[in-house]
Every structure is written in structure tokens, then in C-alpha cells.
């Protein structure tokens, strides 16, 4: 199996599905995806909590401990590291690394606002010193939150994080082809963006993107699909086909047995 780092070196970007529980991760692994990420939104929403605010730490830790048993690379969305203290963030990532996590997403924002880039770079450096094998995907949130939302500002932050030891740069909200090309050309590290309906994965690859994350889209689409199925039953319409109970039960039984082995 290719290393997680090597999955970012192909001309066609790594398409990373983001899971919110064991069942969704098993489905992605069964579908042949070589790596699976977690989604802080999906995990928080499943617990009845809004995304952000460091609400997903306990659930993410528990889920990652389970998912690292799968025969795929696992990368964890850990918001801002759940702490302002670089040493505490590094300790948390080391805990995930002990489970076998291949990478983490680390955001340079807290409570919906950008933080000082130098302070965030200290977090990146602390994590890399403590867990050098973990792929740090440093998330630059300028465009996502509409603060200092320019290509130059993104490149400035990305450069600081690269110097601190980041392995990749994640720019959510990036969707304008000219901006994507400028940012990928200005960053030596693999650039990650969220999937966008106006650009295919192949087209993003042509713009220099090396990783495309589904983010919370699968979770949100799953919720919509659940409502649509029940609405179809109510309205006497034909319901879509679904994976059988027995197939999903077999996946879970196999996974549970693997946990006990």
C-alpha cells in the first residue's frame, strides 16, 4: 500500500472521503478509497452539537481509535487542536499517532476567526517535533471565513506553516480557478481543497491541486437522503436501492471481530 505522503504525489488528486462514524468509514473503505478522513462537522452534528468550539475532541478521539484498525490510511480533522497551547496540541496528536493515525487537519482559526499565524506556526512545529511521521495538513482559513481573503494573504500564512513543518496546505472555500492556480503555484507543498460542484477532481488536478476532500458533504447528503427515503414511503413513491441489511451487518461483524483479535 502506498504511503499517505505518496498518495499526494499523483497527477490525479487524492480524493479523500470524510467519515463521521464507523459505518460510513467502513463503506468508504469497502468502496476502495485508500484513505479516509474524519469530519468535525459530521461528528459534532451526530452528537447534536454545532461544528467548531472544540466540541468534537472526545468523539474524534474515540472514532480514530476505532478507524485505525481499518486497512486504509486515516487522517483526523482536529479543528484547531482543541487548545491554544502548542505542547497540549502536540500531546493530543501524539495520542492519535499511537492509535496509528496517518495525518491530521489543523486549523489556523478558533471560534470562526483567524488566529495569529506565528502562534499557529508554533503549534505546527510542536506537532512535527513530537510526531514527525504524522502528515500535518495545515488549514488556512482566510477564504473560508472571509478574513484577509486574498491570494497573497493565503500564501503568506502558508509559507509560515511550511517553514514550521507542515506537510500540506488546506485552503477550504477556494473555488476560483485563477486563485487556485496562483496558490498551488506559490506553495511547494501539496495543496488540498474542498470538493466543489463547478470543478471536477480532474480539473482541480490540472490546476495543481493534489488533494480534494469531501468534507461534510457526505454527511449532509446522507441526512438529505434519509429524509427523501422516508418522504417517498409516505408519498407512495418508489424508494431508491440501498445496501442490504445483511451486507452492512457482515461488514460490522467483521470489523468487530477484528477489534477483538
C-alpha positions as CSV (number, residue, x, y, z in Angstrom):
1,X,0.0,0.0,0.0
2,X,1.3,3.5,-0.9
3,X,2.3,5.7,2.0
4,X,-0.1,8.5,2.9
5,X,2.5,11.0,1.8
6,X,2.9,9.3,-1.6
7,X,-0.9,9.5,-2.2
8,X,-0.4,13.2,-2.6
9,X,2.1,12.9,-5.4
10,X,-0.1,11.7,-8.3
11,X,-1.2,13.9,-11.1
12,X,-4.8,13.0,-10.2
13,X,-5.6,14.4,-6.8
14,X,-6.2,12.1,-3.8
15,X,-9.9,12.1,-3.3
16,X,-10.5,11.9,0.5
17,X,-13.9,10.9,1.8
18,X,-14.7,12.2,5.2
19,X,-16.5,9.8,7.7
20,X,-18.5,10.7,10.8
21,X,-18.8,7.2,12.3
22,X,-17.6,3.6,11.8
23,X,-20.4,2.7,9.4
24,X,-19.5,5.5,7.0
25,X,-15.8,4.8,7.2
26,X,-16.4,1.1,6.5
27,X,-18.5,2.0,3.5
28,X,-15.7,4.3,2.1
29,X,-13.0,1.6,2.7
30,X,-15.2,-1.1,1.0
31,X,-15.6,1.3,-2.0
32,X,-11.9,1.2,-2.4
33,X,-10.7,4.5,-1.1
34,X,-7.1,4.2,0.1
35,X,-7.5,6.9,2.8
36,X,-10.4,8.1,4.9
37,X,-10.6,11.3,6.9
38,X,-13.0,12.3,9.7
39,X,-15.3,15.4,9.5
40,X,-15.6,17.5,12.6
41,X,-18.9,18.8,11.4
42,X,-20.4,15.3,10.9
43,X,-19.0,14.1,14.2
44,X,-20.4,17.1,16.1
45,X,-23.7,17.1,14.3
46,X,-24.1,13.3,15.1
47,X,-23.8,14.3,18.8
48,X,-26.3,17.2,18.5
49,X,-23.6,19.9,18.6
50,X,-22.7,22.7,16.2
51,X,-19.3,22.4,14.5
52,X,-16.3,24.2,16.0
53,X,-15.9,25.4,19.5
54,X,-13.7,22.3,20.2
55,X,-16.8,20.2,20.6
56,X,-15.6,17.2,18.7
57,X,-12.5,16.2,20.7
58,X,-13.8,13.3,22.7
59,X,-15.8,11.8,19.9
60,X,-13.0,12.2,17.4
61,X,-10.5,10.5,19.7
62,X,-12.8,7.6,20.2
63,X,-13.6,7.3,16.5
64,X,-10.0,7.5,15.4
65,X,-9.0,4.8,17.9
66,X,-11.5,2.5,16.1
67,X,-10.9,3.6,12.5
68,X,-7.1,3.0,12.7
69,X,-8.0,-0.7,12.7
70,X,-9.1,-0.4,9.0
71,X,-6.7,-1.3,6.2
72,X,-6.7,2.3,4.9
73,X,-4.9,5.5,6.0
74,X,-6.8,7.5,8.5
75,X,-6.4,11.3,8.9
76,X,-8.2,13.2,11.6
77,X,-9.9,16.6,11.5
78,X,-8.9,18.1,14.9
79,X,-10.2,21.6,14.5
80,X,-7.6,23.9,16.0
81,X,-6.0,21.1,18.0
82,X,-8.5,21.8,20.8
83,X,-6.1,24.0,22.7
84,X,-4.1,27.3,22.4
85,X,-1.1,25.6,23.9
86,X,1.3,24.1,21.3
87,X,2.5,21.5,23.8
88,X,-1.1,20.3,24.5
89,X,-1.8,20.1,20.8
90,X,1.4,18.1,20.2
91,X,0.4,15.7,23.1
92,X,-3.0,15.2,21.6
93,X,-1.7,14.4,18.1
94,X,0.9,12.0,19.7
95,X,-2.1,10.2,21.3
96,X,-3.7,9.8,17.9
97,X,-0.4,8.7,16.4
98,X,-0.2,6.0,19.0
99,X,-3.5,4.6,17.5
100,X,-1.9,4.7,14.1
101,X,-3.3,7.9,12.5
102,X,-1.5,8.9,9.3
103,X,-2.4,12.6,9.3
104,X,-4.3,15.5,10.9
105,X,-6.0,18.6,9.7
106,X,-5.1,21.6,11.9
107,X,-6.9,24.9,11.5
108,X,-5.5,28.4,11.9
109,X,-8.8,29.7,13.2
110,X,-10.6,29.5,16.5
111,X,-14.3,30.3,17.1
112,X,-14.7,31.3,13.4
113,X,-11.8,33.8,13.3
114,X,-8.2,33.6,12.1
115,X,-5.6,33.4,14.8
116,X,-2.1,34.9,14.8
117,X,-0.2,33.0,12.1
118,X,3.0,32.9,14.2
119,X,1.1,31.3,17.1
120,X,-0.4,28.7,14.8
121,X,3.1,28.0,13.3
122,X,4.2,27.2,16.8
123,X,1.5,24.5,17.0
124,X,2.6,23.1,13.7
125,X,6.3,23.0,14.8
126,X,5.4,21.4,18.2
127,X,3.3,18.7,16.5
128,X,6.1,17.9,13.9
129,X,8.7,17.7,16.6
130,X,6.6,15.3,18.7
131,X,5.2,13.2,15.9
132,X,7.4,13.6,12.8
133,X,5.7,10.8,10.8
134,X,2.2,12.4,11.0
135,X,1.2,14.3,7.9
136,X,0.2,17.8,9.1
137,X,-2.4,19.4,6.7
138,X,-2.3,23.0,7.8
139,X,-5.6,24.6,7.1
140,X,-5.5,28.3,6.0
141,X,-9.0,29.7,6.8
142,X,-8.8,33.2,5.2
143,X,-11.2,32.4,2.4
144,X,-13.5,30.1,4.4
145,X,-14.2,32.8,7.0
146,X,-13.8,35.8,4.7
147,X,-10.9,37.4,6.6
148,X,-7.9,38.8,4.7
149,X,-9.4,36.7,1.9
150,X,-6.7,37.3,-0.8
151,X,-4.3,35.1,-2.6
152,X,-1.3,37.0,-1.1
153,X,-2.6,36.6,2.4
154,X,-3.1,32.9,2.0
155,X,0.4,32.4,0.5
156,X,1.9,34.4,3.4
157,X,0.3,32.1,6.0
158,X,1.0,29.0,4.0
159,X,4.7,29.9,3.8
160,X,5.0,30.3,7.5
161,X,3.3,27.0,8.1
162,X,5.5,25.2,5.6
163,X,8.6,26.6,7.3
164,X,7.2,25.3,10.6
165,X,7.0,21.7,9.3
166,X,3.6,21.4,7.6
167,X,3.3,18.6,5.0
168,X,0.3,20.0,3.2
169,X,-1.8,23.2,3.0
170,X,-5.6,23.1,3.0
171,X,-7.5,26.1,1.7
172,X,-11.2,25.5,2.2
173,X,-13.5,27.8,0.2
174,X,-11.1,28.1,-2.6
175,X,-13.1,27.7,-5.9
176,X,-12.0,30.4,-8.4
177,X,-9.7,28.6,-11.0
178,X,-7.3,31.6,-11.3
179,X,-6.9,31.8,-7.5
180,X,-6.4,28.0,-7.2
181,X,-3.7,28.1,-9.9
182,X,-1.9,31.1,-8.2
183,X,-2.0,29.4,-4.8
184,X,-0.8,26.0,-6.0
185,X,2.0,27.7,-8.0
186,X,3.1,29.6,-4.9
187,X,3.2,26.7,-2.5
188,X,5.7,23.9,-2.7
189,X,3.6,21.6,-0.6
190,X,0.6,19.6,-1.8
191,X,-2.5,21.8,-1.8
192,X,-5.8,20.5,-0.5
193,X,-9.2,22.0,-1.4
194,X,-12.8,21.1,-0.7
195,X,-14.8,19.4,-3.4
196,X,-16.8,21.9,-5.5
197,X,-19.7,21.3,-7.9
198,X,-18.2,23.6,-10.5
199,X,-14.9,21.8,-10.9
200,X,-14.2,18.1,-11.2
201,X,-11.4,16.3,-9.4
202,X,-9.5,16.0,-12.7
203,X,-9.9,19.7,-13.4
204,X,-8.7,20.6,-9.9
205,X,-5.7,18.4,-10.6
206,X,-4.9,20.3,-13.7
207,X,-4.9,23.5,-11.6
208,X,-2.2,22.0,-9.4
209,X,-4.4,20.6,-6.5
210,X,-3.1,17.4,-5.0
211,X,-5.9,16.5,-2.6
212,X,-9.7,17.0,-2.7
213,X,-11.7,16.5,0.5
214,X,-15.4,15.7,0.5
215,X,-15.7,17.5,3.9
216,X,-19.1,17.4,5.5
217,X,-20.8,16.8,2.1
218,X,-21.3,13.0,2.5
219,X,-22.9,13.6,6.0
220,X,-25.2,16.3,4.8
221,X,-26.1,14.3,1.7
222,X,-26.8,11.3,3.9
223,X,-29.2,13.3,6.0
224,X,-31.0,14.5,2.9
225,X,-31.2,11.0,1.5
226,X,-32.7,9.7,4.7
227,X,-35.4,12.3,4.6
228,X,-36.0,11.7,0.9
229,X,-36.4,7.9,1.5
230,X,-39.0,8.3,4.3
231,X,-40.8,11.0,2.3
232,X,-41.0,8.6,-0.6
233,X,-42.5,6.0,1.6
234,X,-45.0,8.5,3.0
235,X,-46.0,9.7,-0.5
236,X,-46.2,6.3,-2.2
237,X,-43.2,6.9,-4.4
238,X,-40.5,4.3,-5.3
239,X,-37.6,4.3,-2.9
240,X,-34.0,4.1,-4.1
241,X,-32.0,1.0,-3.8
242,X,-29.8,0.6,-0.7
243,X,-27.0,-1.7,0.5
244,X,-28.7,-4.6,2.2
245,X,-29.0,-5.0,5.9
246,X,-27.2,-8.3,5.7
247,X,-24.2,-6.8,3.8
248,X,-23.8,-3.9,6.2
249,X,-24.3,-6.3,9.2
250,X,-21.5,-8.5,7.8
251,X,-19.1,-5.5,7.5
252,X,-19.8,-4.6,11.1
253,X,-19.4,-8.1,12.4
254,X,-16.1,-8.5,10.6
255,X,-14.9,-5.1,11.9
256,X,-16.0,-6.1,15.5
257,X,-14.2,-9.4,15.3
258,X,-11.1,-7.6,14.0
259,X,-11.2,-5.4,17.1
260,X,-11.2,-8.4,19.4
261,X,-8.3,-10.2,17.5
